[in-house]
């Protein structure tokens, strides 16, 4: 009798142990919680050989998770560079994950709630409170996206989500202002006109407001060059990073540089013709430091020099067209 009981006990254990293991795993139709869930990792690779992003450059990261059926928001993840996150949204075929970094004081980000749509979200530059005609310069903005397969069986997918800069660093120097204005250089300002003042959660640039598309004006803080008090610069070049940055422009679309005094705008430069009469646009290229130098001559003409360098570098301006 005892032997028969032990045999029945072994059979019961042989049947129940596998079921118990499945129950521990949780990967059953009623509860997908412990299935093989995908993960993402926020990375900053080198893009196009010119945009090194150091960990110290990334001061804030937020990842947003959407499904692929109407892109309804599922989750907001505070994150950091190199962090790995598990996406616990079983039963959905694919997930779209978008991340932004450095959205600090000078931009606004759509406050996304569950049920909000991806198409309604954007990162926007802020108008200057002192003058609604100008926008503040952006932070060192970064953006990236990834599509993640969301399997509930088999090996989980592990996806890197690379971020890149969406802004151009700007440095402007103006010389010879005494040939153009009698105002004190302390009262002279520099402004820059660009294409965009917003980009969507898809990374698509755009514009908002009452102005025409492509007519977004920035007015960075400018001051006299400490080494040459007759020169004004925006921003002060003493910093290691460009504190004046703008959303990059499209190929073939120029930016403008304007100089003004209390009487209004005294000069605007958009491009310069070479010896063959070919017009070269002044570009604001993302991930680069874009250096522009304007010199007003005594005869009223203006010379323009342009240089582009890697982010964080500041070479002498030596390219002229």
NORSUL-V518926 format. One record per residue. N is the residue number from 0. PSI is psi in whole degrees, 0 to 359 (999 if undefined). OMEGA is omega in degrees with one decimal (* if undefined). BURIAL is I if it has 24 or more other ideal C-beta (glycine too) atoms within 12 Angstrom, else O. Layout:
n->{N	N}
psi->{PSI	PSI}
omega->{OMEGA	OMEGA}
burial->{BURIAL	BURIAL}
//
This chain:
n->{0	1	2	3	4	5	6	7	8	9	10	11	12	13	14	15	16	17	18	19	20	21	22	23	24	25	26	27	28	29	30	31	32	33	34	35	36	37	38	39	40	41	42	43	44	45	46	47	48	49	50	51	52	53	54	55	56	57	58	59	60	61	62	63	64	65	66	67	68	69	70	71	72	73	74	75	76	77	78	79	80	81	82	83	84	85	86	87	88	89	90	91	92	93	94	95	96	97	98	99	100	101	102	103	104	105	106	107	108	109	110	111	112	113	114	115	116	117	118	119	120	121	122	123	124	125	126	127	128	129	130	131	132	133	134	135	136	137	138	139	140	141	142	143	144	145	146	147	148	149	150	151	152	153	154	155	156	157	158	159	160	161	162	163	164	165	166	167	168	169	170	171	172	173	174	175	176	177	178	179	180	181	182	183	184	185	186	187	188	189	190	191	192	193	194	195	196	197	198	199	200	201	202	203	204	205	206	207	208	209	210	211	212	213	214	215	216	217	218	219	220	221	222	223	224	225	226	227	228	229	230	231	232	233	234	235	236	237	238	239	240	241	242	243	244	245	246	247	248	249	250	251	252	253	254	255	256	257	258	259	260	261	262	263	264	265	266	267	268	269	270	271	272	273	274	275	276	277	278	279	280	281	282	283	284	285	286	287	288	289	290	291	292	293	294	295	296	297	298	299	300	301	302	303	304	305	306	307	308	309	310	311	312	313	314	315	316	317	318	319	320}
psi->{318	319	320	323	317	322	315	325	318	318	320	318	321	328	320	327	313	321	323	322	318	319	322	323	330	356	71	165	328	336	104	8	317	22	174	106	144	159	155	154	129	123	165	78	171	121	128	21	10	359	71	126	111	153	325	340	338	100	345	135	135	128	140	132	129	154	177	19	83	357	40	139	134	325	147	127	108	136	191	165	130	351	145	132	138	132	101	71	65	158	359	135	311	157	141	124	127	139	142	153	153	28	81	232	333	9	164	143	135	131	98	136	158	131	343	157	146	320	344	2	143	166	124	137	156	137	145	132	329	337	108	350	348	150	150	157	153	170	181	76	144	154	151	165	159	146	128	126	135	71	151	1	158	193	138	147	136	118	133	137	100	136	154	163	142	10	161	135	137	136	128	131	137	126	162	29	336	339	354	333	150	0	155	140	338	339	0	139	160	137	156	132	130	182	318	152	14	154	145	170	348	358	11	123	154	193	152	162	186	347	164	155	136	10	60	118	135	146	84	162	132	161	173	146	125	331	338	101	355	0	137	149	147	114	181	123	6	333	153	339	152	116	351	114	152	160	136	155	159	157	133	356	120	162	165	150	124	146	134	162	185	339	347	199	130	342	145	133	130	324	170	137	142	188	337	6	8	132	125	117	148	116	154	98	128	146	5	156	118	117	124	135	127	135	119	121	165	332	4	349	164	131	146	129	145	141	145	138	167	152	131	347	159	74	165	149	118	7	123	140	999}
omega->{179.6	179.9	179.5	179.2	179.8	178.3	179.4	179.6	178.7	179.1	180.0	178.4	179.8	179.0	-171.9	-177.0	176.6	179.1	178.1	178.2	177.3	179.8	178.0	-179.2	178.6	-175.0	177.4	-174.1	-177.4	-175.6	-177.0	-168.8	-173.9	175.8	177.2	-174.0	179.9	176.6	173.7	175.2	179.2	-178.6	177.8	-179.9	177.4	-179.4	172.9	174.8	-174.5	-170.4	177.7	178.3	178.8	177.9	-179.8	178.8	-173.8	-173.3	-178.8	176.7	171.6	177.4	179.6	-176.3	178.3	170.3	-178.3	176.0	-177.8	176.1	177.1	-178.2	178.0	-171.0	171.8	-173.0	168.0	-170.8	176.4	179.7	179.6	-177.8	177.2	-178.3	173.8	179.8	-173.5	178.5	-175.8	177.7	177.8	-171.3	179.8	176.2	174.8	-177.6	178.2	179.6	172.9	179.0	175.1	174.7	-170.7	-168.4	-167.8	174.9	173.8	-179.7	178.2	179.4	-174.0	176.9	176.8	-178.4	177.3	-174.7	176.7	-175.9	-176.9	-172.3	179.7	171.1	-171.3	169.9	-175.2	172.9	175.7	-177.5	-176.3	-177.4	-177.3	-179.8	-176.6	174.1	174.8	174.7	-173.6	168.3	176.6	-169.6	176.5	-175.5	174.4	-178.8	175.5	173.1	-173.1	172.1	-172.8	-177.4	174.3	177.0	-178.6	-176.3	177.1	179.2	177.7	-170.9	170.0	176.0	-177.3	174.7	179.4	177.3	174.4	-179.6	174.8	173.7	-174.8	171.5	-177.4	174.3	179.4	179.3	172.8	-176.6	177.9	176.7	-174.4	-177.1	175.6	-179.3	173.7	-179.8	176.4	-178.9	179.9	178.4	175.5	176.1	-179.8	178.1	-179.2	-175.2	-164.1	171.6	179.5	167.7	-175.1	176.6	172.7	-178.6	-177.9	-179.8	178.7	-178.5	177.3	176.5	-173.6	-177.5	177.1	178.6	178.4	-177.6	-179.1	-176.3	176.3	178.4	-179.1	175.3	178.8	-179.8	179.4	174.5	-178.6	-178.5	-178.3	-173.2	177.6	-177.2	172.9	-176.8	176.6	-4.8	173.1	-172.4	-176.8	-178.3	-179.1	-179.1	176.8	-179.3	177.0	179.2	-178.6	173.1	-173.8	-178.9	175.6	176.8	178.1	177.6	-174.6	168.4	179.0	175.3	-179.3	176.5	-177.2	174.6	-177.5	179.6	-178.6	-179.8	-178.6	178.1	175.6	179.3	176.5	-179.5	-177.7	179.1	174.7	-176.3	179.8	178.9	179.8	-177.7	177.9	-179.7	170.1	-174.6	170.0	-171.9	-175.8	179.3	-179.3	168.3	-177.5	-174.0	179.8	176.7	177.7	177.2	177.8	-179.2	-178.7	-179.4	177.5	179.1	179.4	175.5	-178.1	172.4	-175.8	173.3	173.5	-179.4	174.6	-179.8	178.0	176.5	-178.6	-179.4	175.1	178.3	-178.5	178.3	-177.4	171.1	*}
burial->{O	O	O	O	O	O	O	O	O	O	O	O	O	O	O	O	O	O	O	O	O	O	O	O	O	O	O	O	O	O	O	O	O	O	I	I	I	I	I	I	I	I	I	I	O	O	I	O	O	O	I	O	I	O	O	O	I	I	O	I	I	I	I	I	I	I	I	O	O	O	I	I	I	I	I	I	I	O	I	O	I	O	I	O	I	I	I	I	I	I	O	I	O	I	I	I	I	I	I	I	I	I	I	O	O	I	I	O	I	I	O	I	O	O	O	O	O	I	O	O	I	I	I	I	I	I	I	O	O	O	O	O	O	I	I	I	I	I	I	I	I	I	I	I	I	I	O	I	I	I	I	I	O	O	O	I	I	O	I	I	I	I	I	I	I	I	I	I	I	I	I	I	I	I	I	I	I	O	O	I	I	O	O	O	I	O	O	I	I	I	I	I	I	I	I	I	I	I	I	I	I	I	I	O	I	I	I	I	O	O	O	O	O	I	I	I	I	I	I	I	O	I	I	I	I	O	O	O	O	O	I	I	I	I	I	I	I	O	O	O	I	I	I	I	I	I	I	I	I	O	O	O	I	I	I	I	I	I	I	I	I	O	O	O	O	I	I	I	I	I	I	I	O	O	O	O	O	O	O	O	I	I	I	I	I	I	I	I	I	I	I	I	I	I	I	I	O	O	O	O	O	I	I	I	I	I	I	I	I	I	I	I	O	I	O	O	I	O	O	O	I}
//
